[in-house]
């Protein structure tokens, strides 16, 4: 059995560790590229959202490489993501591929089902083995999240251009190759040493921008044109609102292991969207309020075209932006998005908030 | 009090309940005009540009009601069948309207969610009634009247195969109620062509959005069958063929009706799926439908996507071609 899974940012690193440690052969699809997008779009329904198309492309590329078992996450709605696997399975079947698809549904009280599915994938490994493999993968996720946070903080102020990204690439390799917890702890020390050795410029008036929106477009650098890196290069300190660890917590862990943080956060969105609207629609709004309270200079809101929960969020953003006096720019991404257009809009937005910040310092305070 | 009910979205499903309920509480129900050019224009102007056509049209209906009502009724509809959702945009509909249209009168945005239990409709009624300041006794009384009549209306709708189609200014419910207990419509006829029309109620029954699709089909002597007039148990039987339960009620109705007719060997001459541009659930449901139907190629299938730029001529041409096809098949 050759296992494969879709890409979402660095998620492939812990996933590969997890399945390999359980003795499964893993086929990591090539990182999402123009080709992935092209074949994905060719066979996907026209009006489906971007993540469905790109992940379908991942699957086809992996099947071409010989994978025969696809592991995909499911859901119970109302966001379309919960039905991705069903549609993708039908499309791949019609294309004539021979494969098995294992859909990991969120364990609403059926955590045991999830373990059973892992057991099936991994040829009946014991609960303990699954737990140990899961633990290492989880530690990698935590370290990856930490790494991404550090990199975003330092990229904006690096003296020597490109140094941070070099260190980042090296760090990803280190994490990816760590075979056990000891090696991972060693990798962590090395990464921290390397990153703290990057020389920083002294910048007093650093701009701070938050990134919110739909999780896939936030986490997958291919579809958002590496927006975090681009902003870093423009000298902006970036903070992303969603990390992989959060997603795993929300979707794959049983409810008693979930943190209370999301509930507290959701309260911030109450005046605008008082109830759950699927996906991260409400959370996006809450994060914007939270960033405004933390004194950020602006927020960028990302969503794939026709994303239902984020459209609800988008419709209330003008009000949120006005009340909390924080500039918000929405970027809608699809297969026709182009990097130059995105770059221009980013630069314009950054110019705008920079000017605003400078005005504020001279005592002029207005966004309107 | 004059309560404004927009003639859009869930109007086509719940209007009978809301109307009877409000009137039993002693209020006047003001319905917005049938969708027209101005309503569409206002909708486009106020709604967030990424929204789908029906949500934009809904905004237009709100604008149409603004000057003539004391209270606007924009329920937050979360779930209309246990264990199922509807499109996320309905979950945030009152929020979208509030932040998109200025100077709104007070809004009743009571939740309607039967996710856990079908009987929770009473909760919806209670919260409307409380918002309007009525005693629980009166609310309960009004609810009993409304839900009884609503249920018997739904039964009537299925048994008499009455499509919830407005005629002119008159609401489908007002014109239908006089038909109560009239003679039954013809069942699947031997000689007439039977077409299964799939789509969200607010697209297929809105004469302006659907460009009079139903009337056009009927004028050609075609009997139109929609999920609304198919008994619920048949739809559920059809939907059981799915590997994973579909969590959108309207999507389930579409797929369930198709599977039911395909698998039970019922005589069908054609299937039409009317979807609006950018509709999230239909992008998934439509794909499943198309794949299912193109695998066995038994019934001609027409898929129409509509948006605010749809031209009626092109629409008519496609429809005529489709009717020609199914008529030709019947003759052979």
Interface residues (C-beta under 8 A of the other chain):
Chain A: X45 X46 X47 X48 X49 X74 X76 X77 X78 X79 X80 X82 X83 X85 X86 X87 X89 X90 X91 X94 X103 X272 X273 X274 X275 X276 X277 X278 X279 X281 X305 X306 X307 X308 X309 X311 X312 X313 X314 X315 X316 X318 X319 X332
Chain B: X47 X48 X50 X51 X52 X76 X78 X84 X85 X86 X87 X88 X89 X91 X92 X95 X96 X98 X99 X100 X111 X242 X243 X244 X246 X247 X248 X277 X278 X279 X280 X281 X282 X283 X284 X286 X287 X288 X291 X295 X305
